Amino acid sequence: MSSQQSRNFLTYLNFYFFLFFIICLIPNCKKNTNKSSSSTKTTISISGAFALYPLTVKWAEEFNKIYPNIRIDISAGGAGKGMTDALAGMVDLGMFSRAITKVEKDRGMWYIAVTKDAVLPTISAHNPYLQELKLTGLRKDDLHSIFISGKLGDWGSALGITHDQAIHVYTRSDACGAAGTWAEYLGGVQENLKGIGIFGDPGLADAVKKDPLGIGYNNTIYIYRQDTKQKYDGLEVIPIDINENGLVDIDENFYGNMDQIIEAIGTGKYPSPPARELYFVAKEKPSSGNVITFLKWVLQDGQKYVLEAGYVPLKNTRISEELSKLAGN
């Protein structure tokens, strides 16, 4: 074979090796492309009520075990922020923790109930009148006179004794469902509530437990620990004298631990308000398949995590009603 023929043969050989390499590479490229596509994450954004925040975090953790490619971003900032963010389209869902008003319904706001809890009146475990309060509780009218009218300004007057140490009233500074629900129970709105404004549920609980003469209100999950079911150190609950007979009867004494208060909320022994449903809200019915998948999971499989997280599960009939809002997706 001449040198020219040898060079031509090598050229052809190199060309076929190059062609073979390209043919082998193409399937790998397709495989890598598919892999990249399947790992692409999508995000569901949620903001709002402190009351619903811990349970939503739990739901997100469990949901991600099944749907790892759907990321859920959650931030707490009060029910007012959740509503504002949702109506502005800044988030997919707002966490909301008070009754939906007629005005909000008339505006076409979309909402779905997902669980239930309650707002409780709280004091410091170091309150000098704690034992008296546990025996007699406070009537609804007493709480109205402390938080709204301001007619009861000292603990002696509230308990019918001669001591005159002032009641230090604390309330929420942020627009929130806990304040709205507590005020509704007392016959007003959040703006009617007196007291030193404190931001957020954790902040209000901390302020109350540090002040032996303080009184406030908190959502259940910020009073009782999820792990031990007992009250957080330094924080106590004022029993409500529901039948107003001047004593905390056996049927009214359900504040000892988380399990007791959750049962009282679920059975209706604790009044509503201040017990209430908690919601996810949106500007309109969600169209995102991922959001719909998440909401259906919350109402079905997600309900099994509600009790352990310190909330009250929805009844089956209520779940069916809420699932019907997602029909057609």
Long-range contacts (C-beta under 8 A, 24 or more apart in sequence): 38-69, 39-69, 40-69, 41-69, 41-70, 41-71, 42-69, 42-70, 42-71, 42-290, 43-70, 43-71, 43-72, 43-73, 44-70, 44-71, 44-72, 44-73, 44-92, 44-93, 44-288, 44-290, 44-291, 44-294, 45-72, 45-73, 45-90, 45-91, 45-92, 45-93, 46-72, 46-73, 46-74, 46-75, 46-91, 46-92, 46-93, 46-94, 46-95, 46-280, 47-74, 47-75, 47-76, 47-77, 47-81, 47-82, 47-85, 47-86, 47-90, 47-91, 47-94, 47-95, 48-76, 48-77, 48-78, 48-79, 48-81, 48-82, 48-83, 48-85, 48-86, 48-91, 48-94, 48-95, 48-96, 48-97, 48-281, 49-76, 49-78, 49-79, 49-82, 49-95, 49-96, 49-97, 49-176, 49-177, 49-278, 50-76, 50-78, 50-97, 50-176, 50-178, 50-200, 50-201, 50-202, 50-219, 50-222, 51-79, 51-95, 51-97, 51-117, 51-177, 51-178, 51-201, 51-219, 51-221, 51-278, 52-95, 52-96, 52-97, 52-114, 52-115, 52-278, 52-279, 53-95, 54-221, 54-226, 54-309, 54-310, 55-115, 55-221, 55-278, 55-305, 55-306, 55-309, 55-310, 55-311, 56-95, 58-305, 58-309, 59-297, 59-298, 59-302, 59-305, 62-301, 62-302, 62-305, 63-294, 63-297, 63-298, 63-302, 66-297, 67-290, 67-293, 67-294, 70-290, 70-293, 70-294, 72-294, 76-200, 77-174, 78-172, 78-174, 78-175, 78-176, 78-177, 78-200, 79-175, 79-176, 79-177, 79-178, 79-180, 80-174, 80-175, 80-176, 81-174, 81-175, 82-281, 83-109, 83-281, 86-281, 86-282, 86-283, 87-283, 88-283, 89-283, 92-282, 92-286, 92-288, 92-291, 93-280, 93-281, 93-282, 93-286, 93-291, 94-280, 94-281, 94-282, 95-278, 95-279, 95-280, 96-177, 96-278, 96-279, 96-280, 96-281, 97-176, 97-177, 97-178, 97-181, 97-219, 97-276, 97-278, 97-279, 98-177, 98-178, 98-180, 98-181, 98-184, 98-276, 99-181, 99-184, 99-273, 99-276, 99-277, 100-279, 100-281, 108-284, 109-281, 109-282, 109-283, 110-281, 110-282, 110-283, 110-284, 110-285, 110-286, 110-325, 111-279, 111-280, 111-281, 111-282, 112-279, 112-280, 112-281, 112-295, 112-299, 112-322, 112-325, 112-326, 113-277, 113-278, 113-279, 113-314, 113-318, 113-322, 114-277, 114-278, 114-279, 114-280, 114-298, 114-299, 114-302, 114-314, 114-322, 115-277, 115-278, 115-303, 115-306, 115-311, 115-312, 115-313, 115-314, 116-265, 116-266, 116-275, 116-276, 116-277, 116-278, 116-311, 116-312, 116-313, 116-314, 117-219, 117-220, 117-221, 117-265, 117-275, 117-276, 117-278, 117-310, 117-311, 117-312, 118-219, 118-220, 118-261, 118-265, 118-270, 118-272, 118-274, 118-275, 118-276, 119-178, 119-181, 119-182, 119-185, 119-217, 119-218, 119-219, 119-220, 119-273, 119-274, 119-275, 119-276, 120-217, 120-218, 120-219, 120-220, 120-223, 120-237, 120-238, 120-255, 120-261, 120-274, 121-215, 121-216, 121-217, 121-237, 121-238, 121-240, 122-205, 122-208, 122-209, 122-215, 122-216, 122-217, 122-218, 122-223, 122-235, 122-236, 122-237, 122-238, 123-208, 123-214, 123-215, 123-216, 123-236, 123-237, 123-238, 124-208, 124-209, 124-210, 124-211, 124-212, 124-213, 124-214, 124-234, 124-235, 124-236, 125-209, 125-231, 125-233, 125-234, 125-235, 125-236, 126-212, 126-234, 127-155, 127-212, 127-213, 127-214, 127-236, 128-155, 128-163, 128-165, 128-212, 128-213, 129-155, 129-159, 129-163, 130-236, 132-159, 132-161, 133-159, 133-238, 133-239, 134-239, 134-248, 135-247, 135-248, 136-241, 136-246, 136-247, 136-248, 137-238, 137-239, 137-240, 137-241, 137-247, 137-248, 137-252, 138-238, 138-239, 138-240, 138-241, 139-240, 139-241, 139-244, 140-185, 140-186, 140-240, 140-242, 140-244, 141-244, 143-186, 143-240, 144-186, 144-187, 146-194, 146-215, 147-171, 147-182, 147-183, 147-186, 147-193, 147-194, 147-195, 148-183, 148-186, 148-187, 148-188, 148-192, 148-193, 148-194, 150-194, 155-213, 165-213, 166-213, 167-213, 167-215, 168-196, 168-211, 168-213, 168-214, 168-215, 169-194, 169-195, 169-196, 169-214, 169-215, 169-216, 170-195, 170-196, 170-198, 170-204, 170-207, 170-208, 170-211, 170-214, 170-215, 170-216, 171-195, 171-196, 171-197, 171-198, 171-204, 171-216, 171-217, 172-197, 172-198, 172-199, 172-200, 172-201, 172-204, 173-197, 173-198, 173-199, 174-199, 174-200, 176-201, 177-276, 177-278, 178-217, 178-218, 178-219, 179-217, 181-273, 181-274, 181-276, 182-217, 182-273, 182-274, 184-273, 184-274, 185-271, 185-273, 185-274, 205-232, 205-235, 208-235, 209-233, 209-234, 209-235, 210-234, 217-274, 220-258, 220-261, 220-262, 220-265, 220-310, 220-311, 221-309, 221-310, 221-311, 224-257, 224-258, 224-261, 224-310, 225-258, 226-258, 226-308, 226-309, 226-310, 229-257, 229-258, 229-259, 230-257, 230-258, 231-257, 240-270, 240-271, 242-271, 258-310, 262-307, 262-310, 262-311, 262-312, 265-312, 266-312, 266-313, 277-314, 278-311, 285-325, 286-329, 287-329, 289-329, 292-326, 292-329, 295-326, 296-323, 296-326, 299-323, 299-326
